[in-house]
Amino acid sequence: MAKAEGPPDPPVVPPIKEPETPEVNWAGVPKVLHGMMHGLLDQFKGMWSGNPSELKASTDHIQLKTGTKPVYSAPYRAAPHRHQEVEKQAQRMVDLGVIKNLGAECSFPVAVVPKPGGHIRFFVDRSRLNERTVKDVYPIPRMEFCLDSLGAATVFSNPNCNAGY
């Protein structure tokens, strides 16, 4: 039997996946606050991708001064085991989505700082980039004002504190 002619079947559209509420380390949080915290996390779960590096709250843009050329800085000297550790930590942050390799024309050296317990923390020295950047008209607020704005709050959270990057 022949199939009857008619309009084509509509494409199958997968349902939109609702973001999941992030996992939380409840150590140190009083039990009486768990319900309220679950409510807040659920209310703002659209900002949370589930990735510890990604919070969909704001974006940042660096504006360079007119005529600025790309900055290339050679790496700082370090022992081979330090280079291996930096590579390992950088790959971890790439895997988590904290950083991306954009193949940019700029290059900045990495400084390594030992932490108590034998671990190292590394950071990117962007001082040469800062010299070529248009200064923000709205500077970061003073720490005293930020602390005063917390008032009598007793629970604090920072969902984007992976590797201090």
N, C-alpha and C positions, 0 to 999 in steps of 0.2 A: 504494500500500500504506500502511496506517495505522501510525503509530508505536505501539509497545506501551506500555501504561501501566506506570509503575514509579516508583521514587524519583527525585527530581530530581537532576541532575548536581551534584556538589559544586562550590562556588565555586573558581575558580582563584586560588591564593595564590602571589604572586611569591616567589622564593627570597630569603632574608635575605642582604643584601649584606654581605660581610665587609669591615671597615674596612681601608683601605689603609695601608701603612707610610708615614709622612711622608717628604717629601723632605728631604734634609739637605745643608747646605753643609759639605763635608769639608775645607775649607781649614784648615790648621793642625792637623788631627787625624792623628797618626801612623798609617801604613798597618796596623801590627800590631794596632791597636784597632778597625779597621773591622768585622771579623767579630763581635766582641763587642758593638759598638754596634748593628749590625744585629739581633742577637739580642734586645737590650734593647728596641729600638724595636718589633720584631715582638711581643715578649711583652706590651708595654703599649699596643699600637695601639688597643685598645678605649677608651682614655681620649682618643684623638686623633680629632677629627672631620675633619681635613684643613683646617680653618679656622685661620689663625694666631692667632685671638683666643680660641678655645674649647678649653679643657682640662677634661675631665670628671672632675676630682679632688675639688673641693669647691665649696660655695656659701657665700655670705656674706649676712648679714641685718643691717640697721641697725635697732636698736630706739630709738625716740624716747622722751623723758621724758614722763610722763603730763601731759596738758593742753597739749602742744606744738602750736602752729599751724604750718601750712606756711610755709616761708621763701621770700620772693621778693626777690631782689636785682637791681637794675638793672644792665645791662651796663657794664663799664668803658669809658672813652673810648679810642678808637684811630683811627688813620688809616684811610681807606677801603681802601687796599691791604692793610692788616692784616686787616680784616674779611673781605675776599675770600679771603685765605689761610686764615683760620680756617674759613670756610664750606667751602672745598675740602678741608681736612684732616678736618673733621668728616664730610663726605660720604664720604670715603674710609673712615673708621672705621665708618660706618653700613653701607657696602657690604661691608666685611669682617666685620661682625657684632660688632665690638668694643664698640660702643655701640648703644643703641636709643632711639627716641623713644617714651616711654611716655605722653606727654601728662600728666605729673604736675603737681600744683599747686605744686610747688617750682620755683625757678629760681635758678641760681647763675652769677655772672659768670665770664668766661673771661679769664685773664691771658696775655699774650703775652710770650715771652722770646726775644730773638735768640740764635741759635747761631753758632759760627764757620762761615764759609763763606756767610753770608747767609741761611740758612734760619731759620725760626722754629719754636719749640716752644710749644704752648699747653697750659695746664692749667686745670682747673676749680677755682675758689676755694671750697672747701666749709667754710671756717672758721665761718660762721654755722650750718651744719648740725652741726658738731662740738660747738658750745655746747649744742645741744638733744638730743644723743645720750647714751644710757645708756652709761657707760664699760664696756669689756670687762673682765671679771674676770681674764681671762688675757691680759696684755699681750704684745706682740711680744717675743720673746727678744732679749737683748742681742746685738749684732753679734759681739762677741768669742766668745760661745758658738757662734754659727752658724759662724764661721770655724774654730773649734777642731774642730767636728764633721766638717769636710771631711777632716781627717787628711792623708794623703799623696796625696789625689786629684790627678790631673793633667789630667783632661778634665772640663769643666763645660758644662752645657747649660741654656738657658732657652727653652722652646718658646713662651712667651707674652710675648714682648717686643716687641710691635708698638706703635710710637709712644709707648712709655713710659707707656701709659695704665693 
